[in-house]
């Protein structure tokens, strides 16, 4: 613990309260310009009790350039949550509310807020010898099912090799809390999220996992081994979790779920809130809002390459050339622009068995590199299409399911069913 915190922690110990000996789960919640935090805290409080003690660490945060209005909201949130936390202690659950204001502009954001809370979780778990305990990432506008804490505890016990897990999530698709347009927008955005992962699976890509910041957990010792959370202002979850997927140490938890908010937001440059904003901005009184996603043809072009990738260890120069000549133009051109021949020769020279080759190959052709290809193919070959069109094409080709004419909501429900039925 000392080595990791000495090298990586931004702050010394923040929470002075003594640590329960049986602490095993710590939920970390970044909180910026939130008005519904206590609703999320109550959702956690209402969970069925796990066998271990649980703590919740809320990191209310803002930066040196944050407006006075948002800082006033943060202070009000901090004060109300602090009062609430003292009145809502349970025999197995305590809440700690932290306020870090005026963070440097270079690092202020959700990644840093998560890091502050997760590092404090490390400090508390390690102080009672629970290096195998779990640090859970949640959001200040999310809810969860009653079995949430129990299911996470059980998952890590039953999967001792698991270092991180993604937790099943479902945005609300209907109700009275939001305008119908918001439910329509979040339906399309979640459909995009699920379509993108299933499209990767279609290609044979082995690192096809959702990376949702409000729906993930990590073992305390694994968190430290991988240098902790990054300080990115957005996408921190993607970069964090994919450090573990490449190690074959990531699993999916489907026996519970988080319920993220579908609301619009301007807090981060991309993600759920911004996507909802964009969809609503396109909607007018005469036309239905259109949300575009990656054309399925991009993944159809990629599939022939990834299908042969596991065998490339044995390919000679002439075989590599023939293989590339038979590939669709989008992936062939992309590989040439990224010096594929040189990279393949380097990987071949440093591996002798297929399993080692595969690991090294996908450390190069990782989730970030795949996204580069997708964007390259989108910009140069296959422009975006409406998300419903892409989803129908994938379901037809990959799952042999004809959903012609199905709505975004019907398509999304189908993908949710497949996610809950698959093991990956």
C-alpha positions in Angstrom: 0.0 0.0 0.0 2.7 2.5 1.1 4.5 2.2 -2.2 1.5 2.8 -4.4 0.1 5.7 -2.3 3.5 7.3 -2.0 4.0 7.3 -5.7 0.5 7.9 -7.0 -1.8 9.5 -4.4 -2.7 13.1 -4.8 -3.5 13.7 -1.1 -2.5 12.3 2.3 -5.2 10.6 4.4 -8.5 12.4 4.1 -10.9 10.4 6.3 -9.9 10.2 10.0 -12.7 7.9 11.2 -11.4 4.4 12.3 -11.7 1.6 9.8 -14.0 -1.4 10.5 -12.0 -4.6 10.7 -14.5 -6.4 8.5 -14.4 -3.7 5.7 -14.6 -5.5 2.3 -16.4 -3.2 -0.1 -15.9 0.5 -0.7 -18.2 2.4 -3.1 -16.7 5.6 -4.6 -18.9 8.3 -6.0 -17.6 11.4 -7.8 -20.0 14.3 -7.4 -20.0 17.6 -9.4 -22.9 20.0 -9.7 -25.4 17.3 -8.5 -28.8 17.9 -6.9 -29.9 14.2 -6.5 -27.0 12.7 -4.6 -29.0 11.7 -1.6 -31.3 9.7 -3.8 -28.3 7.7 -4.9 -27.1 7.3 -1.4 -30.5 6.1 -0.3 -30.5 3.5 -3.1 -27.2 2.1 -1.6 -28.6 2.3 1.9 -31.6 0.2 0.9 -29.4 -2.6 -0.5 -29.5 -6.0 1.2 -26.6 -6.3 3.6 -23.5 -8.1 2.4 -21.4 -10.3 4.7 -18.7 -7.7 4.9 -18.8 -4.1 6.1 -19.3 -1.5 3.4 -18.3 2.2 3.1 -19.4 4.8 0.6 -17.0 7.6 -0.2 -18.4 10.6 -2.0 -16.0 13.1 -3.6 -17.7 16.4 -4.1 -15.3 18.3 -6.4 -14.8 21.3 -8.5 -11.9 23.1 -10.2 -10.2 26.5 -10.0 -12.2 27.6 -13.0 -15.5 26.3 -11.9 -18.3 28.9 -11.8 -19.4 30.4 -8.5 -22.9 29.0 -9.1 -21.6 25.4 -9.4 -19.4 25.8 -6.4 -22.4 27.0 -4.4 -24.3 24.0 -5.5 -21.4 21.7 -4.5 -21.2 23.3 -1.1 -24.9 22.9 -0.5 -24.7 19.2 -1.7 -21.7 18.6 0.6 -23.5 20.0 3.6 -26.8 18.2 3.1 -25.0 14.9 2.3 -22.9 15.3 5.4 -25.9 15.8 7.6 -27.7 12.9 5.9 -24.7 10.6 6.3 -24.6 11.1 10.0 -28.3 10.3 10.4 -28.2 7.2 8.1 -25.5 4.9 9.5 -26.4 1.3 9.5 -24.8 -1.7 11.2 -23.0 -2.6 7.9 -22.8 0.7 6.0 -21.1 4.0 6.7 -20.9 7.1 4.4 -18.0 9.6 4.1 -18.5 12.9 2.3 -15.4 14.6 1.0 -15.2 18.0 -0.6 -12.2 18.9 -2.8 -12.6 22.4 -4.2 -10.4 24.4 -6.6 -8.6 21.5 -8.1 -6.0 22.6 -10.7 -7.6 23.2 -14.1 -5.2 20.6 -15.7 -6.6 17.7 -13.7 -10.0 18.8 -12.4 -12.7 16.4 -13.6 -14.3 13.0 -13.2 -11.1 10.9 -13.5 -9.4 12.9 -10.7 -12.5 12.7 -8.5 -12.7 9.0 -8.9 -9.0 8.7 -8.2 -9.2 10.7 -5.0 -12.0 8.4 -3.7 -10.4 5.2 -4.9 -7.0 6.0 -3.4 -8.7 6.7 -0.1 -10.5 3.4 -0.4 -7.1 1.7 -0.9 -5.8 3.4 2.2 -8.7 2.2 4.3 -8.9 -1.3 3.0 -5.1 -1.9 3.3 -5.1 -0.5 6.9 -7.1 -3.6 7.9 -5.3 -6.0 5.7 -8.1 -6.3 3.1 -6.0 -5.9 -0.1 -8.4 -8.3 -1.8 -11.4 -6.1 -1.1 -13.4 -4.5 -3.9 -13.6 -0.8 -4.8 -16.8 -0.1 -6.6 -17.4 2.8 -9.0 -20.9 4.4 -8.8 -22.3 7.8 -9.9 -24.1 10.5 -8.0 -27.2 10.3 -10.3 -27.4 6.4 -10.4 -29.6 3.9 -8.6 -29.1 0.2 -8.1 -31.0 -3.0 -7.4 -31.4 -4.2 -3.8 -29.0 -7.1 -4.3 -26.3 -4.8 -5.6 -23.8 -5.1 -2.8 -24.4 -8.7 -2.1 -23.9 -9.6 -5.8 -20.6 -7.8 -6.1 -19.3 -9.4 -2.9 -20.3 -12.8 -4.2 -18.9 -12.2 -7.7 -15.4 -11.5 -6.4 -15.5 -14.5 -4.0 -16.7 -16.9 -6.7 -14.2 -15.6 -9.3 -10.9 -15.4 -7.5 -9.0 -14.6 -10.7 -11.2 -11.6 -11.5 -9.4 -8.3 -11.0 -12.2 -6.1 -12.4 -15.8 -6.6 -13.4 -18.3 -4.7 -15.4 -21.8 -4.5 -13.8 -24.9 -4.9 -16.0 -26.7 -1.5 -16.5 -30.0 -0.4 -17.8 -31.1 3.1 -18.3 -34.8 3.8 -17.6 -36.7 3.8 -20.8 -40.1 5.2 -19.6 -41.8 6.9 -16.7 -42.9 10.2 -15.4 -39.7 11.6 -14.1 -38.4 12.9 -17.5 -39.9 14.2 -20.8 -40.7 11.5 -23.4 -38.0 13.0 -25.6 -35.3 12.1 -23.0 -36.4 8.5 -22.8 -36.4 8.3 -26.5 -32.8 9.8 -26.6 -31.4 7.5 -24.0 -32.9 4.5 -25.7 -31.0 5.4 -28.8 -27.8 6.0 -27.0 -27.9 2.8 -25.0 -28.7 1.0 -28.2 -25.5 2.5 -29.7 -23.5 1.3 -26.7 -24.7 -2.2 -26.9 -24.6 -2.4 -30.7 -20.9 -1.3 -30.7 -19.9 -4.1 -28.3 -21.8 -6.7 -30.1 -20.4 -5.6 -33.4 -16.9 -6.1 -31.9 -17.9 -9.6 -30.9 -19.0 -10.3 -34.4 -15.5 -9.6 -35.6 -14.0 -12.0 -33.1 -12.3 -9.2 -31.1 -11.6 -10.7 -27.7 -11.7 -7.5 -25.7 -15.3 -6.5 -26.4 -16.6 -5.2 -23.0 -18.7 -2.3 -21.8 -16.7 0.3 -20.0 -19.2 2.3 -18.0 -17.8 4.4 -15.1 -20.9 4.0 -12.9 -20.9 0.2 -13.4 -17.6 -1.3 -12.6 -15.5 -2.6 -9.7 -11.9 -3.5 -9.1 -9.9 -5.4 -6.4 -7.9 -3.2 -4.2 -4.6 -5.0 -4.9 -5.2 -5.1 -8.7 -6.0 -1.4 -8.7 -2.6 -0.6 -7.1 -0.7 -3.0 -9.4 -2.1 -1.1 -12.5 -1.2 2.3 -11.1 -4.7 3.3 -10.1 -7.3 5.5 -11.8 -6.2 8.0 -14.4 -7.0 11.7 -14.2 -8.8 12.1 -17.5 -11.7 14.5 -17.7 -13.7 11.9 -19.6 -13.2 8.4 -20.9 -11.4 7.5 -17.7 -13.4 4.3 -17.4 -12.5 3.1 -20.9 -8.7 3.6 -20.3 -8.9 2.2 -16.8 -10.8 -1.0 -17.5 -8.9 -1.9 -20.7 -5.7 -2.2 -18.7 -7.4 -5.3 -17.2 -9.2 -6.7 -20.2 -5.9 -7.3 -22.0 -4.8 -9.3 -18.9 -7.8 -11.6 -19.3 -8.7 -10.5 -15.7 -12.0 -8.8 -16.4 -15.4 -10.5 -16.1 -19.1 -9.4 -16.3 -21.5 -9.3 -13.4 -25.1 -9.9 -14.6 -26.9 -10.9 -11.4 -27.6 -7.3 -10.4 -27.7 -3.9 -12.2 -27.1 -0.2 -11.9 -29.6 2.2 -13.2 -27.8 5.3 -14.6 -29.7 8.5 -15.1 -30.9 9.3 -18.7 -30.7 13.1 -18.1 -28.9 15.5 -20.3 -25.6 17.0 -19.1 -22.7 19.3 -20.1 -20.3 18.1 -17.5 -18.1 16.0 -19.8 -17.1 16.4 -23.5 -18.6 13.0 -24.4 -20.7 10.3 -22.9 -24.3 9.8 -21.9 -25.3 13.3 -21.0 -23.7 14.8 -24.0 -25.3 12.2 -26.3 -28.7 12.9 -24.9 -28.1 16.7 -25.6 -27.1 16.0 -29.2 -30.1 13.8 -29.9 -32.5 16.4 -28.4 -30.8 19.2 -30.4 -31.6 17.4 -33.6 -35.2 16.8 -32.8 -37.8 19.2 -33.9 -41.6 19.3 -34.1 -41.8 17.7 -37.6 -39.2 14.9 -37.5 -38.0 12.2 -35.2 -34.6 12.7 -33.7 -31.9 10.7 -35.5 -28.9 9.2 -33.7 -26.2 7.8 -35.9 -23.7 5.2 -35.2 -20.9 3.2 -36.9 -22.0 1.5 -40.1 -22.1 -2.3 -39.7 -20.0 -2.6 -42.9 -17.0 -1.4 -40.9 -17.2 -4.5 -38.8 -17.9 -6.7 -41.8 -14.6 -5.4 -43.3 -12.7 -6.0 -40.0 -14.0 -9.6 -39.4 -11.8 -11.3 -42.1 -8.7 -9.8 -40.6 -9.4 -10.7 -37.0 -10.6 -14.2 -38.0 -7.1 -15.0 -39.3 -5.2 -13.0 -36.6 -4.7 -16.0 -34.2 -2.8 -17.8 -37.0 -0.5 -15.0 -38.0 2.4 -16.3 -35.9 3.2 -18.8 -38.6 2.7 -16.6 -41.6 5.7 -15.8 -43.8 6.1 -12.6 -45.7 4.5 -13.8 -48.9 1.6 -15.3 -46.9 1.1 -11.9 -45.1 1.0 -10.1 -48.5 -1.6 -12.5 -49.9 -3.7 -12.2 -46.8 -3.7 -8.5 -46.9 -4.5 -8.4 -50.7 -7.7 -10.4 -49.9 -8.9 -8.0 -47.2 -11.5 -5.3 -47.8 -9.9 -1.9 -48.7 -10.7 -0.1 -45.5 -8.8 -2.5 -43.2 -6.0 -3.1 -45.7 -5.4 0.6 -46.1 -5.5 1.2 -42.3 -3.0 -1.6 -41.7 -0.6 -0.2 -44.2 -0.9 3.3 -42.7 0.1 1.8 -39.3 3.1 -0.2 -40.5 1.4 -3.6 -39.9 4.1 -5.6 -41.6 6.8 -4.2 -39.4 4.7 -4.6 -36.3 3.7 -8.2 -37.1 7.4 -9.1 -37.7 8.3 -7.6 -34.4 5.6 -9.6 -32.6 6.5 -12.8 -34.4 10.2 -12.4 -33.4 9.3 -12.2 -29.7 6.9 -15.1 -29.5 7.1 -18.8 -30.1 3.7 -20.2 -29.1 0.2 -19.1 -30.2 -1.2 -18.1 -26.8 1.7 -15.8 -26.2 1.4 -14.4 -29.7 -2.3 -13.8 -29.2 -1.7 -11.8 -26.0 1.0 -9.7 -27.6 -1.0 -9.1 -30.8 -4.0 -7.8 -28.9 -1.9 -5.6 -26.7 -1.1 -3.9 -30.0 -4.5 -4.3 -31.7 -6.3 -3.3 -28.5 -9.6 -1.6 -27.9 -8.2 1.9 -28.5 -6.5 0.8 -31.7 -9.8 -0.9 -32.9 -11.6 2.4 -32.3 -8.9 4.2 -34.4 -9.8 1.8 -37.2 -13.5 2.3 -36.8 -13.1 6.1 -37.0 -10.8 5.7 -40.0 -13.3 3.5 -41.9 -16.1 5.8 -40.9 -14.3 8.9 -42.2 -13.0 7.4 -45.4 -15.3 4.5 -46.5 -18.5 3.8 -44.6 -20.3 6.9 -43.1 -22.4 6.7 -40.0 -26.0 5.4 -40.4 -29.1 5.6 -38.1 -28.5 3.4 -35.0 -31.6 1.4 -35.7 -30.3 0.5 -39.2 -27.0 -0.6 -37.9 -28.5 -2.6 -35.1 -30.9 -4.4 -37.5 -28.0 -5.3 -39.8 -26.0 -6.8 -37.0 -28.9 -8.8 -35.6 -29.6 -10.2 -39.1 -26.0 -11.1 -39.9 -24.7 -12.2 -36.5 -27.7 -13.6 -34.7 -29.8 -14.6 -37.8 -32.7 -12.5 -36.3 -34.8 -10.5 -38.6 -36.1 -7.3 -36.8 -37.1 -5.3 -39.9 -39.2 -2.4 -38.8 -38.4 -2.8 -35.1 -38.2 0.4 -33.1 -35.1 1.5 -31.2 -36.7 0.4 -27.9 -37.5 -3.1 -29.3 -34.0 -3.5 -30.6 -32.5 -2.4 -27.3 -34.5 -4.8 -25.4 -33.3 -7.6 -27.7 -29.7 -6.6 -27.1 -30.3 -6.5 -23.4 -31.6 -10.0 -23.5 -28.6 -11.2 -25.4 -26.2 -9.5 -22.9 -27.9 -11.2 -20.0 -27.8 -14.6 -21.7 -24.2 -14.6 -22.9 -21.2 -15.6 -21.0 -18.1 -13.4 -21.7 
